[in-house]
Amino acid sequence: MRMHDYLVDHVFGPLVKLCRVSREADGRILLSIAIGRGPERTYAAWADTVQRSASLDQQLFLELSELSLRRYGDCARYHVELCFLLTSIARGEMIDLPAVLGATRFARPPSRLRWIRNHILRMVRHSRPSRNVSV
């Protein structure tokens, strides 16, 4: 296993990449997103430029939340970043694609303390022995 692959899989967590964006006639925005090494999947989203708000597909919301449960990142940061991206796209601004969440101009990186804390918690969780007891 290459060092880069190890760091991505065990330390930093999988990349969340916004690959393509398209607009539907009814106003929906279709996002093609790849999480980690998985294939691109398409999710629906909505953005309101007047109120500067956006809404994500429930499945995308849950998948980003799963990253937080595995302590790879703060899902609220990804959600907020995606919503800012969506309102910018709805206003017609150009976004460089593919865009890696956490590396766009709307990203706010986690503090070093939070990153270290999450890394330690992941290591502790993975080092615990299984509690399966056979009778």
PERAJO-V633205 format. One line per field, one symbol per residue. ss: DSSP state (2 for helix, 1 for strand, 0 for the rest). phi: phi as a letter, one per 30 degrees, with the letter a starting at -180 (. if undefined). psi: psi as a letter, one per 20 degrees, with the letter a starting at -180 (. if undefined). A space follows every 50 residues. Layout:
ss = ???
phi = ???
psi = ???
//
This chain:
ss = 00222222222200011111111000001111111000001111111100 00111102222222222220000022222222222222220000000011 00000000000222222222222222200000000
phi = .deedddddccdiddccdcbbbccddjdccccbccicdddbcbcbbbcdd chbbbceeddedddddddddidacdddddddddddddddddjddbdcdcc djbddcdbddddddddedddddddddcdddcdccc
psi = pqgggggghighrqqopogqpqprhjiqpppoppocjrrpqpqqrqpohg ilrqpqqgggghhhhhhhhjkhrohhggggghhggghgghijqpppqqpp pijriiqoqqqhggggghgghggggiipqqjppq.
//
